[in-house]
Amino acid sequence: MADFTYVWTTEGWLYVAAVLDLYSRKVVGWSMSAQMTAQLVTDALQMAIWRRGKPVELLHHSDQLSLSNTRPRTSSGCLPIRA
């Protein structure tokens, strides 16, 4: 499962993305940046895959919310990924 958030610091906004392994309930990937980009969440997912080993298959879930539109999209949000 993945999510991102942002926090105010004395240097400005800091965006944080995290990937949680639901089986172990541990954060296995994360990334931080001064800018919210697709690379931010991609880096967190790549770290999770690197730390857990390359899986044959995995299921990645993200709520797919938008900061400008907080209503969830109609898709399930589940995306099977082949590594």
Secondary structure in CASP SS format (residue, H / E / C, confidence):
PFRMAT SS
TARGET T0000
AUTHOR 0000-0000-0000
METHOD secondary structure of the structure
MODEL  1
M C 1.00
A E 1.00
D E 1.00
F E 1.00
T E 1.00
Y E 1.00
V E 1.00
W E 1.00
T E 1.00
T C 1.00
E C 1.00
G E 1.00
W E 1.00
L E 1.00
Y E 1.00
V E 1.00
A E 1.00
A E 1.00
V E 1.00
L E 1.00
D E 1.00
L C 1.00
Y C 1.00
S C 1.00
R C 1.00
K E 1.00
V E 1.00
V E 1.00
G E 1.00
W E 1.00
S E 1.00
M E 1.00
S E 1.00
A C 1.00
Q C 1.00
M C 1.00
T C 1.00
A H 1.00
Q H 1.00
L H 1.00
V H 1.00
T H 1.00
D H 1.00
A H 1.00
L H 1.00
Q H 1.00
M H 1.00
A H 1.00
I H 1.00
W H 1.00
R H 1.00
R H 1.00
G C 1.00
K C 1.00
P C 1.00
V C 1.00
E C 1.00
L E 1.00
L E 1.00
H E 1.00
H E 1.00
S E 1.00
D C 1.00
Q C 1.00
L C 1.00
S C 1.00
L C 1.00
S C 1.00
N C 1.00
T C 1.00
R C 1.00
P C 1.00
R C 1.00
T C 1.00
S C 1.00
S C 1.00
G C 1.00
C E 1.00
L E 1.00
P E 1.00
I E 1.00
R C 1.00
A C 1.00
END
